[in-house]
Amino acid sequence: MSVRIRLRRINSKSSGRDNFRIVVTDRQNPRDSKFIEEIGCYDPNKQPASITIKKERYDYWVSKGAQPSDTVASLYKKVK
């Protein structure tokens, strides 16, 4: 199983209020389907954008071979 750390949309696209969860999921799963674990959230609507990531869980999954998406990796650098 190939594991990815990526964003999952939790609000509808038409609402204009995008909110995302940072989740660990199988690479083949669609964006908004089932996931293994939720490790954070991202709200780009706030000024400044609200980012929370459980750093110990992020590091755990990366040590187990999970690959973060480009967006999640850049968000993690901002929090770190």
DSSP file (Angstrom, degrees, kcal/mol; ACC not computed):
  #  RESIDUE AA STRUCTURE BP1 BP2  ACC     N-H-->O    O-->H-N    N-H-->O    O-->H-N    TCO  KAPPA ALPHA  PHI   PSI    X-CA   Y-CA   Z-CA
    1    1 A M              0   0    0      0, 0.0     2,-0.6     0, 0.0    25,-0.0   0.000 360.0 360.0 360.0 127.1    0.0    0.0    0.0
    2    2 A S        -     0   0    0     64,-0.0    25,-3.0     2,-0.0     2,-0.4  -0.852 360.0-153.7 -96.5 124.0    1.4    3.4   -1.0
    3    3 A V  E     -A   26   0A   0     -2,-0.6    64,-2.0    23,-0.2     2,-0.3  -0.801  11.2-171.1-108.6 139.9    0.4    6.1    1.4
    4    4 A R  E     -Ab  25  67A   0     21,-3.1    21,-2.7    -2,-0.4     2,-0.6  -0.926  19.2-143.3-124.2 149.1    0.0    9.8    0.8
    5    5 A I  E     +Ab  24  68A   0     62,-1.8    64,-2.6    -2,-0.3     2,-0.3  -0.971  46.9 141.2-108.5 117.7   -0.5   12.8    3.1
    6    6 A R  E     -A   23   0A   0     17,-2.4    17,-2.9    -2,-0.6     2,-0.2  -0.884  50.0 -79.5-150.3 176.8   -2.8   15.2    1.3
    7    7 A L  E     -A   22   0A   0     -2,-0.3     2,-0.4    15,-0.2    15,-0.2  -0.558  29.7-162.6 -86.0 148.4   -5.7   17.6    1.6
    8    8 A R  E     -A   21   0A   0     13,-2.2    13,-2.4    -2,-0.2     2,-0.2  -0.990  19.7-130.5-130.6 121.5   -9.4   16.6    1.8
    9    9 A R  E     +A   20   0A   0     -2,-0.4    11,-0.2    11,-0.2     4,-0.1  -0.513  24.9 177.5 -73.8 135.0  -12.1   19.2    1.0
   10   10 A I        +     0   0    0      9,-2.6     2,-0.3    -2,-0.2    10,-0.1   0.549  61.8  60.7-115.0 -11.7  -14.8   19.4    3.7
   11   11 A N  S    S-     0   0    0      8,-0.8     8,-0.1     1,-0.1     2,-0.1  -0.808  94.1 -95.7-110.3 157.7  -17.0   22.2    2.3
   12   12 A S    >   -     0   0    0     -2,-0.3     3,-0.7     1,-0.1     4,-0.5  -0.383  26.1-127.7 -70.2 149.8  -18.8   22.3   -1.0
   13   13 A K  G >  S+     0   0    0      1,-0.2     3,-0.9     2,-0.2    -1,-0.1   0.843 107.1  57.7 -65.9 -33.7  -17.0   24.0   -3.8
   14   14 A S  G 3  S+     0   0    0      1,-0.2    -1,-0.2     2,-0.1    -2,-0.0   0.699  91.7  70.1 -73.0 -18.5  -20.0   26.2   -4.6
   15   15 A S  G <  S-     0   0    0     -3,-0.7    -1,-0.2     1,-0.1    -2,-0.2   0.761  93.3-138.9 -72.1 -22.6  -20.1   27.7   -1.1
   16   16 A G  S <  S+     0   0    0     -3,-0.9     2,-0.6    -4,-0.5    -3,-0.1   0.503  74.8 104.7  78.5   2.4  -16.9   29.6   -1.7
   17   17 A R        -     0   0    0     -5,-0.4     2,-0.2     2,-0.1    -1,-0.1  -0.702  57.7-165.5-116.5  77.0  -15.6   28.8    1.8
   18   18 A D        +     0   0    0     -2,-0.6    27,-0.5    -5,-0.1     2,-0.4  -0.443  11.9 173.9 -67.5 129.7  -13.0   26.2    1.2
   19   19 A N        -     0   0    0     -2,-0.2    -9,-2.6    24,-0.1    -8,-0.8  -0.990   9.3-165.6-132.7 142.4  -11.9   24.2    4.3
   20   20 A F  E     -AC   9  42A   0     22,-2.6    22,-2.7    -2,-0.4     2,-0.4  -0.932  14.5-148.3-130.8 151.4   -9.6   21.3    4.2
   21   21 A R  E     -AC   8  41A   0    -13,-2.4   -13,-2.2    -2,-0.3     2,-0.7  -0.912  22.0-130.6-109.9 145.4   -8.4   18.5    6.4
   22   22 A I  E     +AC   7  40A   0     18,-2.4    17,-2.9    -2,-0.4    18,-1.1  -0.884  40.8 175.4 -96.8 117.4   -4.9   17.1    6.2
   23   23 A V  E     -AC   6  38A   0    -17,-2.9   -17,-2.4    -2,-0.7     2,-0.5  -0.841  35.7-129.8-127.7 157.7   -5.3   13.3    6.0
   24   24 A V  E     +AC   5  37A   0     13,-3.0    12,-3.0    -2,-0.3    13,-1.3  -0.937  45.8 155.3-103.0 125.3   -3.2   10.2    5.5
   25   25 A T  E     -A    4   0A   0    -21,-2.7   -21,-3.1    -2,-0.5     2,-0.2  -0.943  49.0 -83.4-147.2 164.1   -4.7    8.0    2.8
   26   26 A D  E >   -A    3   0A   0     -2,-0.3     3,-1.4   -23,-0.2   -23,-0.2  -0.493  42.5-123.1 -67.7 141.5   -4.0    5.3    0.2
   27   27 A R  T 3  S+     0   0    0    -25,-3.0    -1,-0.1     1,-0.3   -24,-0.1   0.801 108.2  54.6 -58.7 -31.7   -2.6    6.9   -2.9
   28   28 A Q  T 3  S+     0   0    0    -26,-0.3    -1,-0.3     2,-0.0   -25,-0.1   0.606  84.7 102.3 -83.9 -11.2   -5.3    5.3   -5.1
   29   29 A N  S <  S-     0   0    0     -3,-1.4    -4,-0.0     1,-0.1     6,-0.0  -0.436  80.3-106.7 -71.1 145.3   -8.3    6.7   -3.1
   30   30 A P    >   -     0   0    0      0, 0.0     3,-1.4     0, 0.0    -1,-0.1  -0.222  38.7 -97.9 -63.9 164.5  -10.2    9.7   -4.5
   31   31 A R  T 3  S+     0   0    0      1,-0.3    -2,-0.1   -23,-0.0   -25,-0.1   0.862 118.6  32.5 -55.3 -44.6   -9.6   13.1   -2.8
   32   32 A D  T 3  S+     0   0    0    -24,-0.1    -1,-0.3     3,-0.0     3,-0.1   0.104  99.8  98.7-106.2  22.9  -12.7   13.1   -0.6
   33   33 A S  S <  S-     0   0    0     -3,-1.4    -4,-0.0     1,-0.2     0, 0.0  -0.057  83.6 -38.8 -94.4-160.7  -13.1    9.3    0.1
   34   34 A K        -     0   0    0      1,-0.0     2,-0.3    -2,-0.0    -1,-0.2  -0.122  59.2-167.5 -60.9 157.1  -12.1    7.3    3.1
   35   35 A F        -     0   0    0    -10,-0.1   -10,-0.2     1,-0.1     3,-0.1  -0.927  28.0-130.3-143.1 165.5   -8.8    7.9    4.9
   36   36 A I  S    S-     0   0    0    -12,-3.0     2,-0.3     1,-0.3   -11,-0.2   0.916  85.3  -8.5 -83.5 -49.3   -6.5    6.3    7.4
   37   37 A E  E     -C   24   0A   0    -13,-1.3   -13,-3.0     0, 0.0     2,-0.6  -0.995  55.4-133.0-153.8 143.7   -6.0    9.2    9.8
   38   38 A E  E     +C   23   0A   0     -2,-0.3   -15,-0.2   -15,-0.2     3,-0.1  -0.887  26.7 170.9 -97.2 124.0   -6.7   12.9   10.1
   39   39 A I  E     -     0   0A   0    -17,-2.9    15,-3.1    -2,-0.6     2,-0.3   0.373  56.5 -22.2-118.1   3.9   -3.6   14.8   11.2
   40   40 A G  E     -CD  22  53A   0    -18,-1.1   -18,-2.4    13,-0.2     2,-0.3  -0.992  53.7-116.5 175.9-175.9   -4.6   18.5   10.8
   41   41 A C  E     -CD  21  52A   0     11,-2.2    11,-2.5    -2,-0.3     2,-0.4  -0.974  10.5-157.7-146.2 159.9   -6.7   21.2    9.1
   42   42 A Y  E     -CD  20  51A   0    -22,-2.7   -22,-2.6    -2,-0.3     9,-0.2  -0.980   5.5-176.1-143.5 123.7   -6.2   24.1    6.8
   43   43 A D  E >   - D   0  50A   0      7,-2.8     7,-2.2    -2,-0.4     3,-0.8  -0.904   2.2-179.6-122.3 100.8   -8.6   27.1    6.5
   44   44 A P  T 3  S+     0   0    0      0, 0.0     5,-0.1     0, 0.0    -1,-0.1   0.573  72.4  75.0 -76.6  -7.1   -7.4   29.5    3.7
   45   45 A N  T 3  S+     0   0    0    -27,-0.5     2,-0.1     5,-0.1     4,-0.1   0.741  79.5  82.7 -78.9 -23.4  -10.3   31.9    4.3
   46   46 A K  S <  S-     0   0    0     -3,-0.8     4,-0.0     4,-0.1    -3,-0.0  -0.434  91.0-100.4 -78.9 156.1   -8.9   33.4    7.5
   47   47 A Q  S    S+     0   0    0      1,-0.2     2,-0.1    -2,-0.1    -2,-0.1  -0.954 117.3  22.2-117.4 111.3   -6.3   36.2    7.5
   48   48 A P  S    S-     0   0    0      0, 0.0    -1,-0.2     0, 0.0    -3,-0.1   0.657 117.0-103.2 -73.9 165.5   -3.7   34.9    8.0
   49   49 A A        -     0   0    0     -2,-0.1     2,-0.6    -5,-0.1    -2,-0.1  -0.231  32.4-123.0 -57.3 139.3   -4.6   31.3    6.9
   50   50 A S  E     +D   43   0A   0     -7,-2.2    -7,-2.8     2,-0.0     2,-0.4  -0.772  35.7 174.2 -90.5 120.0   -5.2   28.9    9.8
   51   51 A I  E     +D   42   0A   0     -2,-0.6     2,-0.4    -9,-0.2    -9,-0.2  -0.992   6.7 172.9-129.2 125.2   -3.0   25.8    9.6
   52   52 A T  E     +D   41   0A   0    -11,-2.5   -11,-2.2    -2,-0.4     2,-0.4  -0.994   4.0 171.7-131.6 129.4   -2.8   23.2   12.3
   53   53 A I  E     -D   40   0A   0     -2,-0.4     2,-1.2   -13,-0.2   -13,-0.2  -1.000  37.2-126.4-135.7 133.2   -0.8   19.9   11.9
   54   54 A K     >  -     0   0    0    -15,-3.1     4,-2.4    -2,-0.4     3,-0.3  -0.687  28.6-164.8 -76.4  99.4    0.0   17.3   14.5
   55   55 A K  H  > S+     0   0    0     -2,-1.2     4,-2.8     1,-0.2     5,-0.2   0.855  81.8  53.3 -61.2 -39.5    3.7   17.3   14.0
   56   56 A E  H  > S+     0   0    0      1,-0.2     4,-1.9     2,-0.2    -1,-0.2   0.882 112.4  44.8 -66.2 -36.2    4.4   14.1   15.8
   57   57 A R  H  > S+     0   0    0     -3,-0.3     4,-2.5     2,-0.2    -2,-0.2   0.881 112.5  51.8 -73.8 -37.3    1.9   12.2   13.6
   58   58 A Y  H  X S+     0   0    0     -4,-2.4     4,-2.3     2,-0.2    -2,-0.2   0.949 112.5  45.4 -60.1 -49.2    3.2   13.9   10.5
   59   59 A D  H  X S+     0   0    0     -4,-2.8     4,-2.2     1,-0.2    -2,-0.2   0.874 111.2  54.2 -63.1 -37.7    6.7   12.8   11.3
   60   60 A Y  H  X S+     0   0    0     -4,-1.9     4,-1.2    -5,-0.2    -1,-0.2   0.947 110.9  44.1 -60.5 -49.2    5.6    9.3   12.2
   61   61 A W  H  <>S+     0   0    0     -4,-2.5     5,-2.6     1,-0.2     4,-0.3   0.877 112.5  51.4 -67.8 -37.0    3.8    8.8    8.8
   62   62 A V  H ><5S+     0   0    0     -4,-2.3     3,-1.3     1,-0.2    -1,-0.2   0.890 108.1  53.0 -64.9 -38.3    6.8   10.3    6.9
   63   63 A S  H 3<5S+     0   0    0     -4,-2.2    -1,-0.2     1,-0.3    -2,-0.2   0.779 106.0  54.6 -67.1 -25.0    9.1    7.9    8.7
   64   64 A K  T 3<5S-     0   0    0     -4,-1.2    -1,-0.3    -3,-0.2    -2,-0.2   0.446 130.9 -93.1 -86.8  -0.8    6.9    5.0    7.7
   65   65 A G  T < 5S+     0   0    0     -3,-1.3    -3,-0.2     1,-0.3   -62,-0.2   0.467  73.1 148.9 107.1   3.1    7.2    6.0    4.0
   66   66 A A      < -     0   0    0     -5,-2.6    -1,-0.3    -6,-0.1   -62,-0.2  -0.474  37.1-143.6 -69.7 140.0    4.2    8.3    3.5
   67   67 A Q  E     -b    4   0A   0    -64,-2.0   -62,-1.8    -2,-0.2     2,-0.1  -0.923   9.1-138.7-108.9 122.4    4.8   10.9    0.9
   68   68 A P  E     -b    5   0A   0      0, 0.0   -62,-0.2     0, 0.0   -44,-0.0  -0.483  23.4-113.0 -75.0 147.8    3.2   14.4    1.4
   69   69 A S     >  -     0   0    0    -64,-2.6     4,-2.5    -2,-0.1     5,-0.2  -0.286  34.1-103.2 -67.9 165.8    1.7   16.2   -1.5
   70   70 A D  H  > S+     0   0    0      1,-0.2     4,-2.0     2,-0.2     5,-0.2   0.895 122.3  49.8 -60.1 -40.6    3.5   19.4   -2.6
   71   71 A T  H  > S+     0   0    0      2,-0.2     4,-2.2     1,-0.2    -1,-0.2   0.924 111.5  46.8 -65.7 -45.7    0.8   21.5   -1.0
   72   72 A V  H  > S+     0   0    0    -67,-0.2     4,-2.5     1,-0.2    -1,-0.2   0.891 110.4  53.8 -65.5 -38.6    1.0   19.7    2.3
   73   73 A A  H  X S+     0   0    0     -4,-2.5     4,-1.7     1,-0.2    -1,-0.2   0.906 110.3  46.7 -62.3 -40.8    4.8   19.8    2.3
   74   74 A S  H  X S+     0   0    0     -4,-2.0     4,-1.4     2,-0.2    -1,-0.2   0.875 111.9  50.7 -70.4 -35.7    4.7   23.6    1.9
   75   75 A L  H  X S+     0   0    0     -4,-2.2     4,-1.6     1,-0.2    -2,-0.2   0.899 108.6  52.6 -65.6 -39.3    2.1   24.0    4.6
   76   76 A Y  H  X S+     0   0    0     -4,-2.5     4,-2.6     1,-0.2    -2,-0.2   0.885 105.6  54.1 -63.9 -38.8    4.2   21.9    7.0
   77   77 A K  H  < S+     0   0    0     -4,-1.7    -1,-0.2     1,-0.2    -2,-0.2   0.858 107.3  51.6 -63.1 -34.6    7.2   24.2    6.3
   78   78 A K  H  < S+     0   0    0     -4,-1.4    -1,-0.2     1,-0.2    -2,-0.2   0.860 114.4  42.4 -70.0 -35.1    5.1   27.2    7.3
   79   79 A V  H  <        0   0    0     -4,-1.6    -2,-0.2     1,-0.2    -1,-0.2   0.861 360.0 360.0 -78.3 -37.1    4.0   25.6   10.6
   80   80 A K     <        0   0    0     -4,-2.6    -1,-0.2    -5,-0.2    -2,-0.2   0.478 360.0 360.0 -63.6 360.0    7.5   24.2   11.4
